[in-house]
Amino acid sequence: MNEKQLRKWIKQVQKRGDEHAANELISLFYPSIYAYVYKQTQQKELSMDLTQEIFIHMLQSIGGYEGKKASFQTWLYKIATYKIIDYFRSRHYRYDRSSESLAEMEVVEKVDFTVELEFKEEVEKVASLINEMEVRSQDILRLKLFAEQTFAEIAATLGSPEATVKTKYYAAIRKIKRRMEGMQYGERKVQN
């Protein structure tokens, strides 16, 4: 993407509410933001809804974007991160988790279903553990694991030294690993 064209679209949306420029911005960033959301929710419809909310928020607040502190992409990921955190803290999320039924899931092949279910459960456990951490660690983990940003990009996004980002990331990963191992140990103990 041409940085000059990106800045032009941003200014057109900010000054005139240009619909064409807004559509270009959305088209450019939609795939990466949707993937970021989907990796955390593992639900197509929910990911589409949250992604739509993210872009609505982006359009509503683009007037305040200056580009001095962070790139547009960084700013957009920050909006996405907060929308995802809000969702996981919401009453709607807790209701969805408690009412989800295995009978509603489509079973194509027993092996594929089992693997898919285990993967989804693991992602939910990790997301749940991330949600329990302090906000800065949440931001770092989400940007690294789900947006696949480099430490340098995360440092620029959060305005923190890269060394601090790395330290917090690895400390958070160790904490998640210990908690996951503790959960597995607890499950084994219950099964015996």
PAKEDO-622913 format. One line per 2 residues: number of its first residue (from 1); for each residue y, x, z of N, C-alpha, C. Coordinates in nm, 2 decimals. Each point is the difference from the previous one (the first is absolute). Layout:
N
NUM> Y,X,Z,Y,X,Z,Y,X,Z | ...
END
This chain:
192
1> -0.12,0.08,0.00,0.12,-0.08,0.00,0.12,0.09,0.00 | 0.10,-0.04,-0.08,0.12,0.07,-0.01,0.09,-0.04,0.11
3> 0.04,0.10,0.08,0.08,-0.02,0.13,0.14,-0.07,-0.04 | 0.05,0.04,-0.11,0.13,-0.05,-0.04,-0.01,-0.15,-0.03
5> -0.11,-0.04,-0.07,-0.02,-0.14,-0.03,-0.03,-0.08,0.13 | -0.07,0.05,0.09,-0.03,-0.06,0.13,0.14,-0.03,0.07
7> 0.08,0.10,0.01,0.13,-0.02,0.07,0.09,-0.10,-0.07 | -0.01,-0.01,-0.14,0.07,-0.10,-0.07,-0.05,-0.14,0.03
9> -0.13,-0.02,0.01,-0.05,-0.13,0.03,0.04,-0.04,0.14 | -0.01,0.09,0.09,0.04,-0.03,0.14,0.15,-0.04,0.01
11> 0.09,0.07,-0.07,0.14,-0.03,0.00,0.02,-0.14,-0.07 | -0.07,-0.03,-0.10,0.02,-0.13,-0.07,-0.04,-0.11,0.09
13> -0.11,0.02,0.08,-0.04,-0.11,0.09,0.10,-0.01,0.11 | 0.05,0.11,0.05,0.09,0.00,0.12,0.13,-0.07,-0.04
15> 0.05,0.04,-0.12,0.14,-0.05,-0.04,0.00,-0.14,-0.06 | -0.10,-0.02,-0.09,0.01,-0.13,-0.08,-0.12,-0.09,0.03
17> -0.10,0.05,0.08,-0.12,-0.08,0.02,-0.08,-0.02,-0.13 | 0.01,0.10,-0.08,-0.07,0.00,-0.13,-0.15,-0.03,0.01
19> -0.04,-0.11,-0.06,-0.14,-0.04,0.00,-0.09,0.09,-0.07 | 0.05,0.05,-0.12,-0.09,0.09,-0.08,-0.02,0.13,0.08
21> 0.10,0.06,0.06,-0.01,0.12,0.07,-0.09,-0.02,0.13 | 0.01,-0.12,0.06,-0.09,-0.03,0.12,-0.14,-0.01,-0.05
23> -0.03,-0.06,-0.11,-0.13,-0.01,-0.05,-0.06,0.14,-0.04 | 0.08,0.09,-0.05,-0.04,0.13,-0.04,-0.04,0.08,0.13
25> 0.08,-0.01,0.11,-0.03,0.06,0.12,-0.13,-0.05,0.06 | -0.02,-0.13,0.00,-0.12,-0.06,0.05,-0.12,0.05,-0.08
27> 0.01,-0.01,-0.13,-0.11,0.05,-0.09,-0.04,0.14,0.02 | 0.10,0.08,0.03,-0.02,0.15,0.02,-0.08,0.02,0.13
29> 0.04,-0.06,0.10,-0.06,0.03,0.13,-0.11,-0.10,0.05 | -0.02,-0.11,-0.07,-0.10,-0.10,0.04,-0.14,0.06,0.02
31> -0.05,0.07,-0.10,-0.14,0.05,0.02,-0.02,0.09,0.12 | 0.10,0.09,0.03,-0.02,0.09,0.11,0.02,-0.07,0.14
33> 0.09,-0.10,0.00,0.02,-0.07,0.13,-0.12,-0.10,0.02 | -0.04,-0.06,-0.10,-0.12,-0.09,0.01,-0.12,0.08,0.05
35> -0.03,0.12,-0.06,-0.11,0.08,0.04,0.02,0.04,0.15 | 0.12,0.04,0.04,0.03,0.03,0.14,-0.04,-0.11,0.10
37> 0.04,-0.12,-0.04,-0.03,-0.12,0.08,-0.15,-0.03,0.00 | -0.06,0.00,-0.12,-0.14,-0.03,-0.01,-0.09,0.09,0.08
39> 0.03,0.13,0.00,-0.08,0.10,0.07,0.00,-0.03,0.15 | 0.10,-0.07,0.05,0.01,-0.04,0.14,-0.05,-0.13,0.04
41> 0.00,-0.10,-0.10,-0.05,-0.13,0.03,-0.13,-0.03,-0.05 | -0.04,0.06,-0.11,-0.13,-0.02,-0.07,-0.01,-0.15,-0.04
43> 0.11,-0.07,-0.03,0.00,-0.14,-0.04,0.10,-0.01,-0.12 | -0.06,-0.04,-0.11,0.08,-0.01,-0.13,0.12,-0.10,0.02
45> -0.03,-0.12,0.04,0.11,-0.11,0.01,0.10,0.04,0.10 | -0.04,0.05,0.11,0.09,0.04,0.11,0.09,0.11,-0.05
47> -0.06,0.10,-0.07,0.07,0.12,-0.05,0.11,-0.05,-0.10 | -0.04,-0.09,-0.08,0.10,-0.05,-0.10,0.11,-0.07,0.07
49> -0.03,-0.08,0.10,0.11,-0.07,0.08,0.09,0.10,0.07 | -0.06,0.09,0.07,0.08,0.10,0.07,0.09,0.09,-0.10
51> -0.06,0.03,-0.11,0.07,0.08,-0.10,0.12,-0.08,-0.05 | -0.02,-0.13,-0.03,0.11,-0.08,-0.04,0.11,-0.01,0.11
53> -0.04,-0.01,0.12,0.10,0.00,0.11,0.08,0.13,0.01 | -0.07,0.11,-0.03,0.06,0.13,0.01,0.11,0.01,-0.11
55> -0.03,-0.05,-0.12,0.10,0.01,-0.11,0.11,-0.10,0.02 | -0.03,-0.11,0.06,0.11,-0.10,0.03,0.10,0.07,0.10
57> -0.06,0.06,0.11,0.08,0.07,0.10,0.08,0.12,-0.07 | -0.07,0.07,-0.09,0.07,0.11,-0.07,0.12,-0.06,-0.08
59> -0.01,-0.11,-0.07,0.11,-0.05,-0.07,0.11,-0.06,0.09 | -0.04,-0.05,0.11,0.10,-0.05,0.10,0.08,0.11,0.06
61> -0.06,0.11,0.02,0.07,0.11,0.07,0.04,0.12,-0.08 | -0.02,-0.01,-0.13,0.03,0.11,-0.09,0.15,0.04,0.01
63> 0.09,-0.09,0.03,0.14,0.03,0.01,0.03,0.10,0.11 | -0.09,0.01,0.10,0.02,0.10,0.10,-0.06,0.14,-0.03
65> -0.08,0.01,-0.11,-0.06,0.12,-0.04,0.10,0.10,-0.06 | 0.02,0.12,0.06,0.09,0.09,-0.05,-0.06,0.12,-0.07
67> -0.12,0.03,0.03,-0.07,0.11,-0.07,0.03,0.14,0.06 | 0.09,0.00,0.10,0.03,0.13,0.06,-0.10,0.05,0.10
69> -0.06,-0.09,0.07,-0.10,0.04,0.11,-0.14,0.02,-0.06 | -0.03,-0.09,-0.10,-0.14,0.01,-0.05,0.00,-0.05,-0.14
71> -0.11,0.03,-0.07,-0.02,-0.04,-0.14,-0.02,-0.15,0.00 | 0.01,-0.07,-0.11,-0.02,-0.14,-0.01,-0.15,-0.03,0.04
73> -0.09,0.08,-0.05,-0.14,-0.03,0.02,-0.03,0.02,0.15 | 0.06,0.09,0.07,-0.02,0.02,0.14,0.06,-0.12,0.08
75> 0.11,-0.05,-0.04,0.06,-0.12,0.06,-0.09,-0.12,-0.02 | -0.05,-0.01,-0.12,-0.09,-0.12,-0.03,-0.13,0.01,0.09
77> -0.06,0.12,0.01,-0.12,0.02,0.09,0.03,-0.04,0.14 | 0.12,0.03,0.05,0.04,-0.03,0.13,0.01,-0.15,0.02
79> 0.05,-0.07,-0.10,0.00,-0.15,0.01,-0.14,-0.05,0.00 | -0.09,0.06,-0.08,-0.14,-0.04,-0.01,-0.07,0.02,0.13
81> 0.02,0.12,0.06,-0.06,0.03,0.13,0.04,-0.10,0.11 | 0.13,-0.03,0.01,0.04,-0.10,0.10,-0.06,-0.14,-0.03
83> -0.01,-0.04,-0.12,-0.06,-0.13,-0.03,-0.14,0.00,0.04 | -0.07,0.11,-0.03,-0.15,0.00,0.04,-0.01,0.00,0.15
85> 0.08,0.08,0.07,0.00,0.00,0.15,0.03,-0.14,0.05 | 0.10,-0.07,-0.05,0.03,-0.13,0.04,-0.12,-0.10,-0.02
87> -0.07,0.02,-0.12,-0.11,-0.09,-0.02,-0.11,0.03,0.10 | -0.04,0.12,0.03,-0.10,0.03,0.10,0.03,-0.04,0.14
89> 0.13,-0.01,0.03,0.04,-0.05,0.13,0.01,-0.15,0.01 | 0.00,-0.07,-0.12,0.02,-0.14,0.00,-0.11,-0.09,0.05
91> 0.03,-0.12,0.04,-0.10,-0.09,0.04,-0.09,-0.04,-0.11 | 0.05,0.00,-0.13,-0.07,-0.03,-0.12,-0.12,0.09,-0.01
93> 0.03,0.13,0.02,-0.11,0.10,-0.01,-0.11,-0.02,0.10 | 0.04,-0.03,0.12,-0.10,-0.02,0.11,-0.08,-0.12,-0.03
95> 0.06,-0.11,-0.06,-0.07,-0.12,-0.04,-0.10,0.03,-0.11 | 0.05,0.07,-0.10,-0.09,0.04,-0.12,-0.12,0.07,0.05
97> 0.01,0.09,0.09,-0.11,0.08,0.05,-0.10,-0.08,0.07 | 0.05,-0.09,0.08,-0.09,-0.08,0.09,-0.07,-0.12,-0.08
99> 0.06,-0.04,-0.11,-0.05,-0.11,-0.08,-0.08,0.04,-0.12 | 0.00,0.13,-0.03,-0.07,0.05,-0.12,-0.15,-0.02,0.02
101> -0.07,-0.06,-0.10,-0.14,-0.03,0.01,-0.07,0.08,-0.10 | -0.12,0.06,0.04,-0.08,0.07,-0.10,-0.05,-0.10,-0.10
103> -0.02,-0.12,0.03,-0.05,-0.10,-0.10,0.10,-0.02,-0.11 | 0.13,0.03,0.02,0.10,-0.02,-0.10,0.00,0.12,-0.10
105> -0.06,0.11,0.04,0.00,0.12,-0.09,-0.10,-0.02,-0.11 | 0.03,0.05,-0.12,-0.09,-0.01,-0.11,-0.10,0.11,0.00
107> -0.13,-0.03,-0.01,-0.10,0.10,0.01,-0.05,0.02,-0.14 | 0.02,0.11,-0.06,-0.05,0.03,-0.13,-0.13,0.07,0.01
109> -0.01,0.10,0.08,-0.13,0.07,0.02,0.00,0.04,0.15 | -0.11,-0.01,0.06,-0.01,0.02,0.15,0.05,0.14,0.04
111> -0.04,0.10,-0.08,0.04,0.14,0.03,0.15,0.01,-0.02 | 0.05,-0.04,-0.11,0.15,0.01,-0.02,0.08,-0.08,0.10
113> -0.05,-0.11,0.04,0.07,-0.08,0.10,0.00,0.07,0.13 | -0.11,0.06,0.04,-0.01,0.07,0.13,0.10,0.12,0.00
115> 0.00,0.08,-0.11,0.09,0.11,-0.01,0.14,-0.04,0.01 | 0.03,-0.11,-0.08,0.14,-0.05,-0.01,0.05,-0.05,0.14
117> -0.09,-0.07,0.07,0.03,-0.05,0.13,0.02,0.11,0.10 | -0.08,0.10,0.00,0.01,0.11,0.09,0.13,0.08,-0.03
119> 0.03,0.02,-0.13,0.13,0.07,-0.03,0.12,-0.08,0.05 | 0.00,-0.13,-0.03,0.11,-0.09,0.05,0.01,0.01,0.15
121> -0.11,-0.01,0.07,0.01,0.01,0.15,0.06,0.13,0.04 | -0.04,0.11,-0.06,0.05,0.13,0.03,0.15,0.01,-0.02
123> 0.05,-0.05,-0.12,0.14,0.00,-0.03,0.07,-0.08,0.11 | -0.05,-0.12,0.04,0.06,-0.08,0.10,0.01,0.07,0.13
125> -0.11,0.07,0.04,0.01,0.08,0.12,0.10,0.10,0.00 | 0.01,0.08,-0.11,0.10,0.10,-0.01,0.14,-0.06,0.00
127> 0.02,-0.11,-0.07,0.13,-0.06,0.00,0.04,-0.05,0.14 | -0.10,-0.05,0.07,0.03,-0.05,0.13,0.04,0.11,0.10
129> -0.07,0.12,-0.02,0.03,0.11,0.08,0.14,0.06,-0.03 | 0.03,0.00,-0.13,0.14,0.04,-0.04,0.10,-0.09,0.06
131> -0.02,-0.13,0.00,0.10,-0.09,0.05,0.02,0.02,0.15 | -0.09,0.06,0.07,0.02,0.03,0.15,0.08,0.12,0.03
133> 0.02,0.08,-0.11,0.08,0.13,0.02,0.15,-0.02,0.00 | 0.07,0.10,0.05,0.14,-0.01,0.00,0.05,0.00,-0.15
135> 0.12,-0.06,-0.02,0.04,-0.03,-0.14,0.01,0.12,-0.09 | 0.04,0.12,0.05,0.01,0.11,-0.09,-0.13,0.05,-0.05
137> -0.10,0.00,0.09,-0.14,0.03,-0.04,-0.05,-0.10,-0.10 | 0.03,-0.13,0.02,-0.04,-0.10,-0.09,0.05,0.03,-0.14
139> 0.13,0.03,-0.01,0.07,0.03,-0.13,-0.07,0.11,-0.07 | -0.02,0.11,0.08,-0.06,0.12,-0.06,-0.14,-0.03,-0.05
141> -0.09,-0.07,0.08,-0.13,-0.03,-0.05,-0.01,-0.09,-0.12 | 0.09,-0.10,0.00,0.00,-0.10,-0.11,0.04,0.07,-0.13
143> 0.10,0.08,0.01,0.05,0.07,-0.12,-0.10,0.10,-0.05 | -0.07,0.07,0.09,-0.10,0.10,-0.04,-0.13,-0.06,-0.05
145> -0.05,-0.10,0.08,-0.13,-0.05,-0.04,0.01,-0.11,-0.11 | 0.10,-0.08,0.01,0.00,-0.12,-0.09,0.09,0.02,-0.12
147> 0.11,0.08,0.01,0.09,0.02,-0.11,-0.03,0.14,-0.06 | -0.09,0.07,0.06,-0.04,0.13,-0.05,0.11,0.10,-0.03
149> 0.10,0.00,0.09,0.12,0.09,-0.01,-0.04,0.13,0.06 | 0.07,0.10,-0.05,-0.02,0.14,0.06,0.08,0.01,0.13
151> -0.03,0.10,0.08,0.08,0.02,0.12,0.15,0.02,-0.03 | 0.03,0.07,-0.11,0.14,0.02,-0.03,0.07,-0.13,-0.03
153> -0.07,-0.09,-0.08,0.06,-0.13,-0.03,0.02,-0.08,0.13 | -0.10,0.00,0.08,0.01,-0.08,0.13,0.12,0.06,0.08
155> 0.01,0.13,0.01,0.11,0.06,0.08,0.13,-0.05,-0.06 | 0.01,0.00,-0.13,0.13,-0.04,-0.06,0.02,-0.15,0.02
157> -0.10,-0.08,0.00,0.01,-0.15,0.02,0.05,-0.02,0.15 | -0.06,0.07,0.09,0.03,-0.03,0.14,0.11,0.09,0.06
159> 0.05,0.09,-0.08,0.11,0.09,0.05,-0.05,0.09,0.11 | -0.12,0.04,0.00,-0.06,0.09,0.10,-0.05,0.13,-0.06
161> 0.00,0.11,0.08,-0.05,0.12,-0.05,-0.15,-0.02,-0.05 | -0.04,0.07,-0.10,-0.14,-0.01,-0.05,-0.10,0.04,0.11
163> 0.03,0.10,0.07,-0.09,0.05,0.11,-0.02,-0.11,0.10 | 0.10,-0.08,0.04,-0.01,-0.11,0.09,-0.09,-0.10,-0.06
165> 0.02,-0.04,-0.12,-0.08,-0.10,-0.07,-0.15,0.04,0.00 | -0.03,0.13,-0.03,-0.14,0.05,0.00,-0.06,-0.01,0.14
167> 0.08,0.04,0.10,-0.05,0.00,0.14,-0.03,-0.14,0.04 | 0.09,-0.10,-0.02,-0.02,-0.14,0.04,-0.12,-0.06,-0.08
169> -0.01,0.04,-0.13,-0.11,-0.05,-0.08,-0.14,0.04,0.05 | -0.01,0.13,0.03,-0.13,0.05,0.04,-0.04,-0.05,0.14
171> 0.11,-0.01,0.09,-0.03,-0.05,0.13,-0.04,-0.15,-0.01 | 0.06,-0.08,-0.08,-0.04,-0.14,-0.02,-0.14,-0.01,-0.06
173> -0.03,0.09,-0.09,-0.14,-0.01,-0.06,-0.10,0.04,0.10 | 0.02,0.10,0.09,-0.09,0.03,0.11,-0.02,-0.12,0.09
175> 0.11,-0.07,0.03,0.00,-0.11,0.09,-0.08,-0.11,-0.06 | 0.02,-0.03,-0.13,-0.08,-0.10,-0.07,-0.15,0.03,0.00
177> -0.03,0.13,-0.03,-0.14,0.04,0.00,-0.07,-0.02,0.13 | 0.07,0.04,0.11,-0.05,-0.01,0.13,-0.03,-0.15,0.03
179> 0.10,-0.09,-0.03,-0.01,-0.14,0.02,-0.12,-0.06,-0.08 | -0.01,0.04,-0.12,-0.11,-0.05,-0.09,-0.13,0.04,0.05
181> -0.01,0.13,0.05,-0.13,0.05,0.06,-0.03,-0.08,0.12 | 0.10,-0.03,0.08,-0.02,-0.08,0.12,-0.04,-0.14,-0.03
183> 0.05,-0.06,-0.10,-0.04,-0.13,-0.04,-0.15,0.00,-0.05 | -0.04,0.11,-0.07,-0.14,0.01,-0.05,-0.09,0.02,0.12
185> 0.04,0.08,0.09,-0.08,0.03,0.12,-0.02,-0.13,0.08 | 0.11,-0.08,0.01,-0.01,-0.12,0.07,-0.09,-0.10,-0.07
187> 0.01,0.00,-0.13,-0.09,-0.09,-0.08,-0.15,0.03,0.02 | -0.03,0.13,0.00,-0.13,0.05,0.02,-0.06,-0.04,0.14
189> 0.09,0.02,0.10,-0.03,-0.03,0.13,-0.04,-0.15,0.02 | 0.08,-0.09,-0.07,-0.02,-0.14,0.01,-0.13,-0.04,-0.07
191> -0.03,0.07,-0.11,-0.12,-0.03,-0.08,-0.13,0.04,0.08 | 0.01,0.10,0.08,-0.12,0.05,0.07,-0.05,-0.09,0.11
END
